[in-house]
């Protein structure tokens, strides 16, 4: 294809008194001069009686000679029916892994805590390993199924969340111009027909929990483990707390004298401050850790000034060959409270920091029933310390426990 007669020169482009506007070099290539006298290249063409325009760099970063070579390629693309804008986007198209990382960085402010951000990064890296190096425009339904199918039966909730995350990454790729067409991770009208029902899946395997009757036999194994994750897990079970609340706990939240742990609103799922009564068993753990504290975190990790990692307790369960989730211990507590005690349902829900009743009831419920909840948590701790023959695993401060029960 012959190059059109060139009209521009470097001297013309560099002229200091050049007025703002577009100046043609011929064949759709223009130099654009702004009111501030910055200069950039523009390529223009027509498609179906519609004028198209594409900027492709600044002058002199892209010289006149290079701009003419690039314009030659753009004209060739137009001549064979291609869209230069789409072709340039393809050249800059990331892999699925790169796209996922870019998307996470754009929505990072949406995450309420580091745990959720880490979960996004981990699932899109570990489970999507086989498609991370694939161009994002080439990710197909078969690819998504290849990722989800191995864990859909065994880790339904994780698989469901992963599907949603893949869908959002691919939607982002479409907005950026790296993909076209239907999203292959879409559930309704698409994957719903290829995988078991999402609703049924979540019902069957929502937070696999250990039967509460097994906990008295299980806890001695945790106490015998010489790991910070074991201390965190035992504390989590004793307080029926979420893993993020425990791992993020700092010493300034702990009142050892009054035996209360106050979790600030910004670290709670409901966005409301939550006070946790600490039993003798929980205080025993905290007092031992307090004597050897190395940073602000109650359960410090190996990295300087950082808490334990989000996977630390899960990995401990795997080493102990226990096939349950950390979050499931909250379900164990709730089942025990409902089956084995006469404490009111509302008290057990309050211990779990769940919202109770409708908005009106919540408005009138001024107290967090801390004193009543302490009796519930003492009963829970005593149940956990029991063994099948009816004896109790001794604690150094056992006399204090008896004193608390009388209150």
Protein Blocks (a to p, Z undefined) as FASTA:
>chain_A
ZZdddfbdfklmmpmklccddddebjhiacdddfkopacddddddeehiacdddebdcfk
bafklmmmmmmmmmmmmmnopafklmmmmmmpccfklmmmmmmmmmmmmpmbfklmmmmm
mmmmmmmmmmmmpcfklpcfklmmmmmmmmmmmmmmlmmmmmmmmmmmmmmmmmnopagc
jdfkbfghplmmmpccfklmmmmmgoiaddfklmmmmmmmmmmpccfklmmmmmmmmnop
afklmmmpcfklpcfknopacddfklpfklpacdddddfklmmmmmmmmmmccbfbfbac
fbehiacdfklmmmmmmmnopacdfklmmmmmmmmmmmmmcbdfklmmmmnopaehjfkl
mmmmmbgolmmmmmmmmmmmmmmmpcfkopacddfklmmmmmmmmZZ
